[in-house]
């Protein structure tokens, strides 16, 4: 898969937030921001693949959709397509990076949880009170995925060039 050799983590974070505000669910917004900013040569259907992961997986309230989108993006970039067993280096690496994202998000949420229900329990979901928090989580996840991608592929974070 071709990948752009530089990206701005700040732009990816902002794009994900804007995509969410513009009408995508959190998970779709993360996937779209990663796909677009790294100029991945994959069809837009990878965004559609994320749709069902919204609101904790189909409105079930389980794992945060923004985190789900980040996990899908990592799988797209680091996952495997061959049945090489659990010790396959690609599978091992992808699981390691996914665990890193999961652990990071649990801490970054400030609620020591990745559960959508826990993260949004003080909000009336029917009134949309959760939206700004979810926009923030979406940006955070997209940014963290971007940091991991930049680190792992040895790419340039253009934010650091201007700092």
Helices and strands as residue ranges (DSSP letters): E 6-7, H 9-22, H 26-37, H 45-50, G 51-53, H 54-57, H 65-78, H 89-108, H 116-119, G 125-127, H 131-153, E 156-157, H 158-162
